[in-house]
Amino acid sequence: MKICLYGKQGHAHTVAFKNFLRTGEIPFEYKDVLKDEAAKIHTKELYNGLVKIPTLFIDDLVYLQPTSDEFNKIMENLMLKG
């Protein structure tokens, strides 16, 4: 399973999601849309020209701006624990 999270430093959901994944020792890739130009461009493509976060990618699935409840449900469905 490949997990990638787009976010930005200090953003509440980004921090919470990264902490969950790290605590559970779940391998993931993180891209800060303010520092990674390719991630920023990709985000704009996903959100009709806007930069919005967080964006969660799990294998071929894309979750646009998941809330904490949605993130927790996704992790639960994947049987991943933080």
Stockholm file with secondary structure:
# STOCKHOLM 1.0

chainA/1-82         MKICLYGKQGHAHTVAFKNFLRTGEIPFEYKDVLKDEAAKIHTKELYNGLVKIPTLFIDDLVYLQPTSDEFNKIMENLMLKG
#=GR chainA/1-82 SS CCEEEEECTTCHHHHHHHHHHHHTTCCCEEEETTTCHHHHHHHHHHTTTCCCCCEEEETTEEEESCCHHHHHHHHHHTTCCC
#=GC SS_cons        CCEEEEECTTCHHHHHHHHHHHHTTCCCEEEETTTCHHHHHHHHHHTTTCCCCCEEEETTEEEESCCHHHHHHHHHHTTCCC
//
